[in-house]
Amino acid sequence: MEDTTKDLLSQAQAVINLAASQEDLENIRIGFLGRNGKMNELMAGLLHVSPAQRGELGRVLNQAKREIELLLSKKEEDLLSASSNLYFDPTEPSIKPNLGHLHLITYAAREIMDIFERIGFVRVRHPEIDSDYYAFEALNMPAGHPARDEWETFYIADNLVITPHTSNGQVREMEKGYLPIKMINIARCGRRQSDVSHSQTFHQFEGLYIDKGVSIANLKGVLEYFARNFYGSGRQTRLRPYDFRFTEPSFEVDVTCGLCGGSGCSFCKGGWLELGGAGMVHPKVLRAGGIDPRKYSGFAFGWGVERTYMMKAELSIPDIRILYKNDLNFLEQF
Ligand SMILES: [Zn+2]
């Protein structure tokens, strides 16, 4: 029993030495000296030894108990003085901060921009809260025009909207007064819709290219270039006729599905995924920006950053709104 006591004492010494906080010490105290602690276990053993030995062993145990108490209070003092006398040791290895990473949308926007920069597009910024004029009127959608209904817009004042698309940057860019224009405007947009595939806040990237002799062939070339660089060399695009007020002709742009390679699967619609709208800038829009449509022509496209990225990653997330919920369980996967 004397040996067991010695073992217990050296055990206590070891853990007390390693203790780093008052909380550690308290746990150690409970473990050794508490009601169900190791010391009481040994004390209970005294009942089974002969009365002759009992006195001597009791003395040894009490001695050990006092020593543990002493060690605990000494360590407590050490911890207190260490925390009040912080010193700086430049040779000590530093504590590495817990680094996070950028948000998925930021990554996506940067990757998209990298691709367009290589063919001479420049990233510009235009207001995310803008007047009705730039968001609609200058884009050939006068007040009261039914086409406006498709953009379920937040009005924050009579004449001021949270831009429902990045196209408000088109006429603003033209008004800067230089040509040719090769811009990408990436910005936050807002629309009233909120469901599993729509978030009230989302991002778009808007491309605008205006110069002499720009044709649909140029638009198609740029779209193919983007699709191959962003989605992979095997991907193809197609243009479907559509109707937008600010482009003529207008198209919806599709890209072949990366999962089935274009043969059709449950993720896509018959082998194709819808990217978004594009078209040749409407002459009225050019005029609104002070550009003569008899001399210049151009194309524009505007797609959702979230959607474009989801399609690349073949991420079939059940609810797009999770992107804006700051849910670390989701975000830390990327
Ligand atoms: Zn598919």
Residues whose N, C-alpha, C, O or C-beta is under 5 A from the ligand:
A	BS01	ZN	C257 L259 C260 G264 C265 F267 C268 G271
